[in-house]
Amino acid sequence: MKPPKEITNGFIIFIAIAIYFLLMEALGLAHLFYLRFLNIIFVFYGVNRTIQMNLIEGKKKFVSNAVSALYTSVVSVFLSIIALVIYSYLQGGDAFVQSLSETFLFGGNPSIDMYSISLLFEGLASSVIVTLMLMLYWNNRFSTD
């Protein structure tokens, strides 16, 4: 049984982001916060791939494509957060997260839970933004419901 395209593309986004961040860590570039924002490229790729697959299958309803696109990015967000929590515990727990927060958007001493929940909200917000941007891009290919 083949998994739905939303889960497959969400997993592709997750794998690409994981490799990207592990590569940044291995090259010693993890402290450069602006490189962390480039992961949005992978999200755009995966969500756009889902929309294109829907169009090829003849699915041209705007709302159903928007839900499909959003579902794809939300799958990748949840997989990424789970992987971050596991990786954080393997790297030393809260001490590792505090080293991340020094070069990112957080202040103080966040725990793994606080850091993960904050990234979850950020990821969900960016999922909505990416979905809306791509739906606007593909708008002329869809029919209204």
Summary of the structure (lengths in Angstrom):
residues: 145
radius of gyration: 16.7
end to end distance: 30.1
largest distance: 50.9
contacts: 418
relative contact order: 0.16
helix: 78%
strand: 1%
